[in-house]
Amino acid sequence: MSIIFIYYKNLYKIDVKSINTINEALTKFISIIGSYENDLIFLYKGKEIKHKISLNKLNNIKISVYNIKVNKSNNICFILCPKCQNLSYLN
């Protein structure tokens, strides 16, 4: 079984044979991309991930990752919804 992270239109596949919790997988992904955990938001099926979830409960895991601290030099624009305060993506 593996987890696929989708980050800036790139796919990162992480094998989870030696990983027990989702927090371990997130830590491994963060070390691969060289970012900080506080700068990222992780979504699974449209909902923010709880870090203590056991991987045995999840199948076919695809996690969307968004950087909430975007540099002005990037062409990607993130805006908070004025009603629900959730992160939105404008293309």
PyMOL commands that set and color helices and strands:
alter all, ss='L'
color gray80, all
select helices_A, chain A and resi 22-33+37-39+55-57
alter helices_A, ss='H'
color red, helices_A
select strands_A, chain A and resi 2-7+10-15+40-44+47-48+61-67+77-80+87-90
alter strands_A, ss='S'
color yellow, strands_A
deselect
rebuild
show_as cartoon
